[in-house]
């Protein structure tokens, strides 16, 4: 057997934490335990934010807090999620 025709073994592909949605743009629910941990931490952060920064006392600070959490969550989805594009279902 010719050595030039043999390919080096490749490492198995790492699964995406957040799969792309079938329709539209963005990600669906988490597909791995790591994704679920990030998702639960995001929800816990939103819940804690309503106690730490009450919206009725300082609405601007609350909006800034929620925006920062959302941006952080989106960055994790972008980093560990399937590449996004507009989708019209399975091909």
C-alpha positions, 0 to 999 in steps of 0.5 A: 500500500502506498504511504502517500494515499494513507491519510492521517487519522483525524480527531473526531469533530467536537459537537456544537453546544448550540445547534443552528435553528432549522428555520430562520437565523440563530441557535436553538436549545443547547445540545450538550451539557456544557450548553445547558450549564451556560443556558441555566447560568444565563437564566439564573443571572436574569433572575438574580438581576431582578433581585440585585438591581430592582427595575423599579429603583434604577431602570437604566442600570437594570437594562444595562445589566440585562444587556450585558448578560445577553451580549455575554450569552450571545458571544458564548453562542457565537463561539461554541455554536454552529455557524449561523445563516438564514435557513429554510429547513433541512436540505 
